[in-house]
Amino acid sequence: MLMEYQPKEINKKGIYVLKKEGESRPITDFIYYDQSLSEITGYDEILKILENETNTLEEKIKEVSQFVRFLQKKHSYLLPYRNFCGNNALVSSFIRNPNVDESTNFTITKWESLDYHHIRFDSDINRSCILENWIYDIFHGYYYEQAFKIIENNNDIKFYSHRRYGYYQQKFSLSDDFTIRILTNFGYGSASYLNSAIEYKNVLLINYSDYVRYRYIGSKYMTTYSKAYYPNSENWEKAFDFIKEICDDYLENNLQKFIKKIEEECEKLVATLALFLRKNNFIFYKNPAHPEMRTDSKAFTFHGIELTQFRGEKISGALDFIESLENLNKIIPTKEYIRCIENYAIEVLIEIKTALVHFYKSYSKTEIEDDYKLNTIEEKVKSHIEVINAYFKHD
């Protein structure tokens, strides 16, 4: 029976897990931390001091320094380096151990360096918030570490939420034909991600329509996952619920529902690529990690060489899907989708070459070299030609 919890408590008060016992269906569960350490003398008091807006920054730093020295003497096991991100954001790196000298100067080190660094604070409020999160993470980092020791010895637990820094993969095979992976890369700002990858008969099932739904998304990157989530702790619930649903469909021999969705994805891809070659105004959603945010969109209108550049970008990028579509042909017929993309590529190649002729008639070589925008467009258009030519192996 799933313990009651709130999504915002994931990785803060406990670990969210997906379990499968024997032949039973996968279930989700929440394992609360043992938070008995909160009874350590001074813990509640230091949090109250940091939360009190009437206390000055100097007062807060002094109290934190004294509390850290207390931990160093009485509870040093709390302070070793732990390789996970701060509790406030999975896109930010975890700030590690303190160094407090006798004059109560307060410095801390970032995980990636053994040298001590002073943190640069944008404001006193920001600095106070960082101190509060850091004290919080000292304890909850320890709680997580202790809970993980229990989880890693439980073979029934297939996936678990975490805050590990850097790239990490969890993998579970429901059968020889069906494998699921959770791919994470936390602590790298906008490059951070929380993705799931579903493989059926060794074929990665891709949401191809994301490529035409979002303006800025790399086709090569898309061939590495099935579903993307914004990297925060709450979205572990969405990721596991999606996996649980897919597993249930598979165990009920109802995977055709998911395969039908993949067919729809392919059809959406080729249909919208065709529109790209006919229209010049589009609406794109902003973030592929937020597929449910349908209002988070922006209108784009292209003209002239910029329109050609856009078409070349999207059509040449779609060629990256050919290999995965060929593999997908083991499951559904995909040759027609491949033929469409190849035809679009030939069509846009002709357009690009014609547009470049007009482009060079309109601007001199010096004008293009001196204008950053024109120079960038020229380079991008040329790169699209190279990609298409490389695919068809001709000059």
C-alpha positions in Angstrom: 0.0 0.0 0.0 1.4 3.4 -1.1 2.2 5.6 1.9 0.6 9.0 1.8 2.9 11.7 0.6 3.0 15.0 -1.4 5.0 15.2 -4.6 6.9 18.2 -3.1 8.2 15.8 -0.4 10.1 13.6 -2.9 13.8 13.7 -2.1 13.1 16.1 0.8 11.3 13.9 3.2 11.7 10.6 1.5 12.5 8.6 -1.7 9.9 7.7 -4.3 10.4 4.2 -5.7 8.9 1.9 -8.3 8.8 -1.7 -7.1 8.0 -5.1 -8.7 7.8 -8.2 -6.6 8.0 -11.5 -8.5 5.3 -11.8 -11.1 3.2 -9.0 -9.7 2.6 -5.7 -11.4 4.9 -2.7 -10.7 3.7 -0.4 -7.9 5.0 2.9 -6.6 5.8 3.6 -3.0 7.3 6.3 -0.8 10.0 5.6 1.8 10.2 8.3 4.4 13.6 9.3 5.9 14.4 8.5 9.5 14.8 12.2 10.6 15.7 11.6 14.2 18.8 13.7 13.7 16.6 16.8 13.7 16.7 16.4 17.5 20.4 17.4 17.5 20.9 20.3 19.8 20.8 23.6 17.9 19.2 22.3 14.6 15.8 23.8 15.0 17.3 26.9 16.5 19.6 27.6 13.7 16.8 27.2 11.1 14.7 29.7 13.1 17.6 32.2 13.1 18.1 31.9 9.3 14.3 32.2 8.7 14.0 35.3 10.9 14.2 38.4 8.6 15.0 40.7 11.5 18.4 39.0 12.1 21.2 40.7 10.1 23.4 38.7 7.7 26.4 39.1 10.0 24.4 37.6 12.9 23.3 34.7 10.7 26.8 33.9 9.5 28.1 34.0 13.1 25.4 31.6 14.3 26.0 29.3 11.3 29.8 29.3 12.0 29.3 28.3 15.6 26.8 25.6 14.6 29.2 24.2 12.0 32.0 24.0 14.6 29.6 22.2 16.9 28.9 19.7 14.1 32.6 19.3 13.4 33.3 18.3 17.0 30.2 16.3 17.8 28.7 15.1 14.6 31.4 15.0 12.0 29.8 12.1 10.1 27.3 14.7 8.8 29.9 16.6 6.9 31.7 14.3 4.4 31.2 15.1 0.7 28.1 13.7 -0.8 27.6 13.6 -4.6 24.2 15.1 -5.1 22.5 18.3 -5.9 21.1 20.8 -3.5 17.6 20.4 -2.3 16.4 23.6 -3.8 17.2 22.7 -7.5 18.3 19.6 -9.4 19.8 21.9 -12.0 22.2 23.4 -9.5 25.4 21.7 -8.1 25.5 20.7 -4.5 27.6 22.9 -2.2 29.8 20.8 0.0 31.8 21.1 3.2 32.4 24.2 5.3 35.6 25.7 6.5 35.2 27.8 9.6 38.3 29.3 11.2 38.6 30.6 14.8 37.7 34.1 13.6 34.4 32.7 12.4 35.1 33.5 8.8 32.7 31.4 6.8 33.7 29.8 3.5 32.5 26.7 1.7 33.7 24.7 -1.2 31.9 23.6 -4.3 31.9 19.9 -5.1 34.2 20.1 -8.1 37.2 21.6 -6.4 39.2 20.8 -3.3 40.1 24.5 -3.0 38.0 26.7 -0.8 35.9 29.4 -2.5 33.9 32.3 -1.3 30.4 32.2 -2.7 29.4 35.3 -4.6 26.0 36.5 -3.4 23.7 38.7 -5.4 22.2 40.1 -2.2 22.0 39.6 1.5 18.6 37.8 1.1 20.1 35.4 -1.5 23.0 34.7 0.8 20.7 34.0 3.8 18.7 31.7 1.6 21.8 29.8 0.5 22.9 29.3 4.1 19.5 28.0 5.0 19.4 25.5 2.1 23.0 24.5 2.9 22.2 23.7 6.6 19.1 21.8 5.4 21.1 19.8 2.9 23.7 18.8 5.5 21.0 16.8 7.4 18.8 15.7 4.5 21.9 14.6 2.5 22.7 12.3 5.4 19.1 11.1 5.6 19.1 10.3 1.9 22.4 8.4 2.2 21.1 6.2 5.0 17.8 5.5 3.1 19.7 4.7 0.0 21.7 2.0 1.8 18.4 0.2 2.5 17.1 0.7 -1.1 20.2 -0.6 -2.9 19.9 -3.9 -1.1 16.2 -4.4 -2.0 16.0 -6.3 -5.3 12.3 -5.5 -5.7 13.0 -1.8 -6.1 13.6 -1.2 -9.8 13.7 2.6 -9.9 14.2 5.3 -7.2 14.2 9.1 -7.1 17.6 10.7 -6.4 19.6 13.9 -6.5 22.9 12.4 -7.8 25.2 14.9 -9.5 26.0 14.3 -13.2 25.0 11.5 -15.6 23.3 8.5 -14.0 21.2 5.6 -15.5 18.8 3.2 -14.0 17.7 0.2 -16.0 15.0 -2.5 -15.7 14.0 -5.2 -18.1 10.4 -6.4 -17.8 11.2 -9.2 -20.4 13.7 -9.9 -23.1 11.7 -7.7 -25.4 10.9 -4.8 -23.0 13.5 -2.6 -21.3 13.0 0.7 -19.4 15.7 3.2 -18.5 15.7 6.4 -16.5 18.4 8.8 -17.6 19.4 11.8 -15.5 22.0 14.5 -15.7 21.5 16.8 -12.7 23.5 19.9 -11.7 24.3 21.3 -15.1 21.8 24.2 -15.4 19.9 24.2 -18.7 21.7 21.0 -19.8 20.2 19.1 -16.9 17.5 16.5 -17.7 15.2 13.8 -16.3 14.2 11.4 -19.2 12.8 8.0 -19.6 13.7 5.6 -22.4 11.4 2.7 -23.5 12.8 0.0 -25.7 10.6 -2.7 -27.3 12.4 -5.4 -29.3 15.6 -3.4 -28.9 13.9 -0.4 -30.6 13.8 2.9 -28.7 10.3 4.3 -28.9 10.6 8.0 -29.6 8.0 10.9 -29.4 8.8 12.1 -32.9 6.2 14.8 -32.9 8.2 16.7 -30.2 10.5 17.7 -33.1 7.8 19.6 -34.9 6.1 20.8 -31.7 9.1 22.7 -30.3 11.2 25.3 -32.0 14.6 24.5 -30.4 15.2 20.8 -29.9 18.0 18.7 -31.3 17.0 15.7 -33.4 20.1 13.8 -32.3 19.3 14.4 -28.7 15.7 13.2 -29.2 17.0 9.8 -30.4 18.2 9.1 -26.8 14.9 9.2 -24.9 11.2 8.4 -25.1 9.8 11.1 -22.7 11.3 14.2 -21.2 10.4 15.8 -17.8 11.6 19.1 -16.3 14.4 18.1 -13.8 12.8 18.7 -10.5 12.0 16.3 -7.7 8.3 16.4 -8.1 8.5 15.0 -11.7 9.9 11.7 -10.4 6.2 10.9 -9.7 5.2 11.6 -13.4 8.1 9.6 -14.7 7.3 6.6 -12.6 3.6 6.8 -13.2 4.2 6.8 -17.0 6.5 3.7 -16.6 4.0 2.0 -14.5 1.2 2.6 -17.1 3.4 1.3 -19.9 4.4 -1.8 -17.9 0.7 -2.5 -17.1 -0.1 -2.2 -20.8 2.6 -4.7 -21.7 1.6 -7.2 -19.0 -2.0 -7.0 -20.2 -0.8 -7.6 -23.8 -2.1 -4.2 -24.6 1.1 -2.7 -25.9 -0.8 -2.0 -29.2 -2.1 1.1 -27.5 1.4 2.5 -27.1 2.4 1.3 -30.6 -0.7 3.1 -32.0 0.6 6.3 -30.3 4.0 5.8 -32.0 2.3 5.5 -35.4 0.5 8.8 -34.6 3.8 10.3 -33.7 5.3 9.4 -37.1 2.3 10.7 -39.0 2.4 13.9 -37.1 6.1 14.3 -37.9 5.8 13.9 -41.6 2.6 15.9 -41.9 4.0 18.9 -40.1 7.3 18.7 -42.0 5.2 19.0 -45.1 3.6 22.1 -43.7 7.0 23.6 -42.9 7.6 23.5 -46.7 4.4 25.3 -47.5 3.9 27.9 -44.7 5.9 30.6 -43.2 4.2 31.2 -39.8 4.1 28.7 -37.0 3.4 28.4 -33.3 5.9 26.4 -31.2 5.9 25.3 -27.6 8.9 26.4 -25.6 10.1 23.5 -23.5 10.0 19.8 -24.5 10.3 18.9 -20.8 6.9 20.4 -20.2 4.7 18.7 -22.9 1.6 19.5 -20.7 2.2 23.2 -20.9 0.1 24.0 -24.0 -0.1 27.7 -23.2 3.7 28.1 -23.0 4.1 28.9 -26.7 5.5 31.5 -29.1 4.6 32.5 -32.7 7.3 32.6 -35.4 7.1 34.1 -38.9 9.9 33.7 -41.3 10.7 35.4 -44.6 13.3 35.1 -47.4 16.6 33.4 -46.6 15.5 33.0 -42.9 12.6 30.9 -44.0 14.9 28.8 -46.1 17.3 28.4 -43.2 14.4 27.3 -40.9 13.2 24.8 -43.5 16.7 23.5 -44.0 17.2 23.2 -40.3 14.1 21.2 -39.6 14.2 19.0 -42.7 17.9 18.1 -42.6 17.6 17.5 -38.8 14.7 15.0 -39.5 17.2 12.8 -41.4 18.6 11.9 -38.0 15.4 9.9 -37.4 15.9 7.7 -40.4 17.9 5.1 -38.6 15.5 4.8 -35.7 12.6 4.7 -38.2 14.3 1.8 -40.0 14.6 0.0 -36.7 11.0 0.8 -35.9 10.0 -1.0 -39.0 10.3 -4.3 -37.0 7.2 -3.1 -35.1 5.2 -1.0 -37.5 5.6 -0.2 -41.3 7.8 2.9 -41.5 9.1 2.9 -45.1 6.5 5.4 -46.3 7.6 7.8 -43.5 11.2 7.4 -44.5 10.3 8.1 -48.1 8.5 11.3 -47.2 11.4 12.7 -45.2 13.8 11.9 -48.0 11.6 13.6 -50.6 11.3 16.6 -48.3 15.1 16.7 -48.0 15.5 16.7 -51.8 12.9 19.5 -52.1 14.5 21.7 -49.5 17.9 21.1 -50.9 16.8 22.6 -54.3 15.2 25.5 -52.4 18.4 26.2 -50.4 20.6 26.2 -53.5 18.2 28.6 -55.3 17.9 30.9 -52.2 21.7 31.0 -51.9 22.0 32.3 -55.5 19.6 35.2 -54.7 21.3 35.7 -51.3 24.7 36.3 -53.0 23.1 38.6 -55.6 21.6 40.7 -52.8 24.7 41.0 -50.5 28.3 41.3 -51.3 30.9 39.1 -49.7 32.1 42.0 -47.5 28.6 42.8 -46.4 28.0 39.2 -45.3 31.3 39.0 -43.5 30.7 42.2 -41.6 27.1 41.5 -40.7 26.9 38.8 -37.9 23.3 37.9 -38.7 23.9 37.5 -42.4 27.1 35.5 -41.7 25.3 33.2 -39.3 22.5 32.5 -41.7 25.0 31.8 -44.5 26.9 29.3 -42.3 23.7 27.6 -41.2 22.3 27.2 -44.7 25.6 25.8 -45.9 25.6 23.3 -43.0 22.2 22.1 -44.0 23.4 21.5 -47.6 26.3 19.5 -46.2 24.0 17.3 -44.0 21.6 16.5 -46.9 24.4 15.8 -49.3 26.1 13.6 -46.8 22.9 11.6 -46.3 22.5 11.1 -50.1 26.2 10.8 -50.5 26.6 13.2 -53.4 28.0 16.7 -53.9 
